[in-house]
């Protein structure tokens, strides 16, 4: 129909152009003798939008792939990964661990110095007390000798002193003469001895009084030094506590892991757990001189209120009185008896497992005025105490706070 000529053909062409615009365009072009160019079929608006959206999606995916694929080609060391964060935490843990070790060493040094000064003070105090007893005895002996001499002088004044000539004249025989002379001489010798003893006692009293004055000044100096050492020790322990409080639990776990790898020890030593759960320090002050006795345990210095835990499983009895202040007796399931003295307050009682809080570090009893500490004793089988230092040291080195 498109090839028809004449009126009918034109009408048909027109009708075809209305029905198919592209066919009509090509027919008109042929009539004019023009070259026909085929057009691509037009897209509907909805189709065009779908296709455009698809192209955009493909372009977006291409950009993403262009960004991601090179990342897999970059060496892993150049990427900020979780390993780098862990490495930073490990460096932080190492720094914290070094600081904790420095504070622990400082605390141990201060504890050693405090105990050394305390021992010197106790020695001086004991010497002063013995000197005071000897002074009191010398004063009593001097008063007795002086009273005897005074009575002797009063008697000689009232009765008159017997002369040597009278002894000879009143003698009835040679034997009587010898007896009278010996008696007379013995009286003189006794008088001289009493006088010499009185003089010696007087000199001794003066010497002991001077020594006591010196010992009193020394005690005052040592007490002042003890106060300074106590303040330094408490400050060091509190700084250690503040440091631990400021560090995250994750870093502390890394610190504990480092210590465990280095020492190769576990938290407990054959079931024995270190009795203070927190920053603390101690030294070997076993049998150090104390007022009226020798030290029967070890003092573990720690901030006031630091938890004290059962070193083994056993039965806890809470007690109070005397030099111990508030204290507990732990009868261990291992057959040994453990004492915790000078507590601030009590914790759990009855049968407890190892690691249970049974008290808190304080300064009750004769610990008043000194740095807060736990006096810790071990009595194998409930008998005489032994030096707990080696056991404490082994448990402390393996203890992961």
JOZIMO-V329400 format. One line per field, one symbol per residue. ss: DSSP state (H for helix, E for strand, - for the rest). phi: phi as a letter, one per 20 degrees, with the letter a starting at -180 (. if undefined). burial: b if it has 16 or more other ideal C-beta (glycine too) atoms within 10 Angstrom, else e. Layout:
ss=???
phi=???
burial=???
//
This chain:
ss=-----HHHHHHHHHHHHHH-HHHHHHHHHHH-------------HHHHHHHHHHHHHHHHHHHHHHHHHHHHH--HHH---HHHHHHHHHHHHHHHHHHHHHHHHHHHHHHHHHHHHHHHHHHHHHHHHHHHHHHHHHHHHHHHHHHHHHHHHHHHHHH----HHHHHH----HHHHHHHHHHHHHHHHHHHHHHHHHHHHHHHHHHHHHHHHHHHHHHHHHHHHHHHHHHHHHHHHHHHHHHHHH--HHHHHHHHHHHHHHH-----E--E---E---EEE------EE--EE---EEEEE----EEE----EEEEEEE-HHH-EEEEEEE----EEEEEEEEEE---EEE----EEEEEE--HHH-----EEEEEEEHHH---E--HHHHHHHHH----
phi=.fefdnfffffffffffffcgffffffgfffemefedfefffefffffffffffffffffffffffeegfffefgffeefdfffffffffffffffffffffffffffffffffffffffffffffffffffffffffffffffffffffffffffffdnefeffffffefebffffffffffffffffffffffffffffffffffffffffffffffffffffffffffffffffffffffffeefffffffffffffffemdefddlnedgfddrgababedgmffcfmadfdbcedebggnffddffbfrdddecbpmffmebcddeffenedcdddmffbedfcmfcefnffdrcgbbfmeefndfgadedcccgmneffcfeggfffffffeedf
burial=eeeeeeeeeeebbeebbeeeeeebebbeeeeeeeeeeeeeeeeeeeeeeeeeeeeeeeeeeeeeeeeeeeeeeeeeeeeeeeeeeeeeeeebbeebbeebeebbebbbebbbbbbebbbbbbebbeebeebeeebeebbebbeebeebeeeeeeeeeeeeeeeeeebeeeeeeeeeeeebeeeeeeeeeeeeebeebbeebeebbeebeebbeebeebbeebeebbeebbebbbebbeebbeebeebeeebbebbbebbeeeeeeeebbeebbbbbbbbbbbbebbebbbeeeebbbbbbbbbeebbbbbbbbbebebbeeebbbbbbbbbbebebbbbbbbbbebbbeeebebbbebbbbbbbbbbeebbbbbbbbbbeeeeebbbbbebbbebbebbeb
//
